[in-house]
């Protein structure tokens, strides 16, 4: 079984910062890519940021210049540093990983989500 466990969510004031982490554990061959998605009330889930091999990254336009995604391959962990947070960043944030299972099949896995609330 594979698990993705997020941590770091919580309540922060506008303009503040918050760091999220997601660690993958269980039986798998390797991780191809990791990403963060978010879903706000009444909205569809959207891609926030993704990273491949700790080098190639991409960000949603709404978070460019404010969020930074990074990855520790040795720890199978992805991070999301969020700065200059805005109320519109309020959402449930989900960790996603595209992983090769032990049969070398590429599969998608999701974390349980962690709530981020930006409010004064």
C-alpha positions in Angstrom: 0.0 0.0 0.0 1.1 3.5 -0.8 0.4 6.5 1.4 0.8 10.2 0.9 0.7 12.2 4.1 0.4 16.0 4.2 1.3 18.2 7.0 1.7 21.9 7.7 -1.8 23.3 7.0 -3.5 25.7 9.3 -4.8 29.2 9.8 -2.6 32.2 8.8 -3.3 35.9 8.4 -3.2 37.6 4.9 0.4 38.3 4.0 1.7 35.5 6.1 3.5 32.4 5.2 2.9 28.7 5.5 4.9 25.6 4.6 3.3 22.3 3.5 5.0 18.9 3.2 4.0 15.6 1.8 5.8 12.3 2.4 5.3 9.2 0.3 5.6 5.8 1.9 4.8 2.2 1.1 5.7 -0.2 -1.7 6.6 1.5 -5.0 9.4 1.5 -7.5 10.0 5.2 -7.9 8.3 8.6 -8.1 8.0 10.2 -11.5 6.5 13.5 -10.4 4.9 15.2 -7.4 2.4 18.1 -7.3 0.1 20.1 -5.1 -3.5 20.7 -6.0 -6.1 22.7 -4.2 -9.9 22.9 -4.1 -11.8 25.9 -2.6 -15.4 25.8 -1.7 -17.6 26.0 -4.8 -14.6 25.6 -7.2 -13.0 22.8 -9.0 -9.7 21.3 -8.1 -6.8 23.1 -9.7 -3.1 22.4 -10.1 -1.0 24.7 -7.9 2.5 23.5 -8.6 4.4 20.4 -9.9 7.9 19.2 -9.9 9.9 16.5 -11.7 13.3 15.3 -10.6 13.7 18.3 -8.3 14.5 20.5 -11.3 11.6 21.0 -13.6 8.8 23.0 -12.0 5.6 24.8 -13.1 3.1 27.0 -11.2 -0.4 28.3 -11.6 -0.4 31.9 -12.7 -2.2 32.8 -9.5 0.7 31.7 -7.3 3.8 32.5 -9.3 6.3 34.6 -7.4 4.6 33.6 -4.1 4.8 29.8 -3.8 7.8 27.6 -4.2 7.7 23.8 -4.7 10.7 21.7 -3.9 11.4 18.0 -3.6 13.7 15.8 -1.5 14.2 12.6 -3.5 16.0 10.8 -0.7 13.0 11.3 1.6 10.3 10.9 -1.1 8.9 14.2 0.1 7.6 17.3 -1.7 7.2 20.7 -0.1 5.2 23.8 -0.8 6.4 27.1 0.7 3.6 29.6 0.5 4.4 33.3 1.0 2.3 36.5 0.8 -0.8 34.5 1.3 -4.1 35.9 0.2 -7.7 35.0 1.3 -8.3 33.5 -2.1 -5.6 30.9 -1.3 -7.9 29.4 1.2 -8.6 25.8 0.1 -8.0 22.2 0.9 -4.5 21.4 -0.5 -3.9 17.9 -1.9 -0.6 16.2 -2.5 -0.4 14.2 -5.7 2.3 11.7 -6.9 2.7 9.9 -10.2 4.4 6.8 -9.1 5.7 3.6 -10.7 4.5 0.6 -8.8 6.5 -2.6 -8.4 5.3 -3.8 -11.8 6.5 -0.5 -13.4 3.0 0.7 -14.0 2.6 4.5 -13.6 -0.2 5.3 -11.2 -1.6 8.3 -9.5 -1.9 8.7 -5.8 -3.5 11.3 -3.6 -3.1 12.5 -0.1 -6.1 13.1 2.2 -5.8 16.8 2.0 -4.9 19.5 4.5 -6.9 22.7 5.1 -5.2 26.1 4.6 -7.2 29.1 5.7 -6.1 32.7 5.1 -8.1 35.1 7.2 -7.7 38.0 9.6 
